[in-house]
Amino acid sequence: MYTANRWAPDKAKEAVLTQLAAWDFRPGQSVLDAVEAVTVLLVETTVADQGHRVSVHLSDQDGQACILALSHHPGLADLDDDAGSEVLHQVTAHRPVTECGMDTGPDGRRVWAVVDL
């Protein structure tokens, strides 16, 4: 859990990389760069919701990692199609991303990506 401020994306990026290493994932530098960039994009999107905190959740299965950022800002309206599509387009521009998505729920905005490691 991070305070929703400008430092959150970098802190989250470091935490994700540290956890992947703890799980013995040792992808090449291009994949690590993509994981960093995707994590930053996901967290920046949730920080922009202007809540008090954001969290990042990481899971792995079958050589893939799912990175999910949650804004913890309830009552948000869905992003309009153009804004949501732009964020997801930026995420999928990173080649090891196989899936991504975004939705809002009672716990805030969720933005996620699955990355081949």
C-alpha positions as CSV (number, residue, x, y, z in Angstrom):
1,M,0.0,0.0,0.0
2,Y,1.3,3.4,-1.0
3,T,0.3,7.0,-0.4
4,A,-1.2,8.2,-3.7
5,N,1.6,10.6,-4.6
6,R,4.2,11.1,-7.3
7,W,6.6,8.7,-5.6
8,A,4.2,5.8,-5.6
9,P,5.0,4.6,-9.1
10,D,8.7,4.3,-8.4
11,K,8.2,2.6,-5.1
12,A,5.8,0.1,-6.6
13,K,8.1,-0.6,-9.5
14,E,11.0,-1.5,-7.1
15,A,8.7,-3.7,-5.0
16,V,7.5,-5.6,-8.0
17,L,11.0,-6.2,-9.3
18,T,12.2,-7.3,-5.8
19,Q,9.3,-9.8,-5.5
20,L,9.9,-11.2,-8.9
21,A,13.5,-11.8,-8.0
22,A,12.5,-13.4,-4.7
23,W,10.3,-15.8,-6.7
24,D,13.4,-16.6,-8.8
25,F,12.2,-15.0,-12.0
26,R,15.3,-13.8,-13.9
27,P,13.9,-12.4,-17.2
28,G,16.1,-10.5,-19.6
29,Q,16.7,-6.8,-19.4
30,S,14.0,-6.0,-22.0
31,V,11.4,-7.8,-20.0
32,L,12.5,-6.1,-16.8
33,D,12.3,-2.7,-18.5
34,A,8.8,-3.5,-19.7
35,V,7.7,-4.7,-16.2
36,E,9.0,-1.4,-14.8
37,A,7.2,0.7,-17.4
38,V,3.9,-1.2,-17.1
39,T,4.0,-1.0,-13.3
40,V,4.6,2.8,-13.5
41,L,1.7,3.2,-16.0
42,L,-0.7,1.2,-13.9
43,V,0.2,3.0,-10.7
44,E,0.1,6.5,-12.3
45,T,-3.4,5.7,-13.5
46,T,-4.6,4.9,-10.1
47,V,-2.8,7.8,-8.4
48,A,-4.6,10.1,-10.9
49,D,-7.9,9.1,-9.3
50,Q,-6.8,11.4,-6.4
51,G,-7.5,9.0,-3.6
52,H,-5.4,8.8,-0.4
53,R,-3.7,5.5,-1.2
54,V,-3.1,2.9,-3.9
55,S,-2.0,-0.7,-3.7
56,V,-0.2,-3.0,-6.1
57,H,-0.9,-6.7,-6.2
58,L,1.4,-9.2,-7.9
59,S,0.8,-12.9,-8.7
60,D,2.5,-15.4,-10.9
61,Q,1.5,-18.5,-12.8
62,D,3.0,-20.5,-15.6
63,G,5.8,-18.0,-16.4
64,Q,3.6,-15.0,-16.3
65,A,3.0,-12.3,-13.8
66,C,-0.2,-10.3,-13.2
67,I,0.4,-6.8,-11.9
68,L,-2.8,-5.1,-10.6
69,A,-3.0,-1.5,-9.3
70,L,-6.0,-0.4,-7.2
71,S,-6.9,3.2,-6.4
72,H,-8.9,2.6,-3.2
73,H,-11.1,5.6,-4.2
74,P,-14.7,4.4,-4.2
75,G,-17.4,6.0,-6.2
76,L,-15.4,6.7,-9.3
77,A,-17.2,6.9,-12.7
78,D,-15.8,4.7,-15.4
79,L,-13.2,6.4,-17.6
80,D,-14.6,7.5,-20.9
81,D,-13.7,5.1,-23.7
82,D,-11.0,7.3,-25.2
83,A,-9.1,7.8,-21.9
84,G,-9.4,4.2,-20.9
85,S,-8.4,3.0,-24.3
86,E,-5.3,5.3,-24.3
87,V,-4.0,3.9,-21.0
88,L,-4.6,0.3,-22.1
89,H,-2.9,1.1,-25.5
90,Q,0.1,2.4,-23.7
91,V,0.3,-0.8,-21.5
92,T,0.0,-3.2,-24.5
93,A,2.7,-1.3,-26.4
94,H,5.1,-3.2,-24.2
95,R,5.7,-6.5,-26.0
96,P,5.6,-9.0,-23.1
97,V,2.1,-7.8,-22.1
98,T,-0.4,-10.5,-23.2
99,E,-3.5,-9.1,-21.6
100,C,-4.6,-6.0,-19.7
101,G,-7.8,-4.4,-18.5
102,M,-9.4,-1.7,-16.4
103,D,-12.6,-1.5,-14.4
104,T,-14.1,0.3,-11.4
105,G,-15.8,-1.2,-8.5
106,P,-16.8,-0.4,-4.9
107,D,-13.1,-0.4,-3.9
108,G,-12.0,2.0,-6.7
109,R,-10.3,1.7,-10.1
110,R,-8.5,-1.6,-10.9
111,V,-5.9,-1.6,-13.7
112,W,-4.0,-4.8,-14.5
113,A,-1.7,-6.4,-17.0
114,V,-0.4,-9.9,-17.5
115,V,3.3,-10.0,-18.6
116,D,5.2,-13.0,-20.1
117,L,8.4,-13.4,-18.0
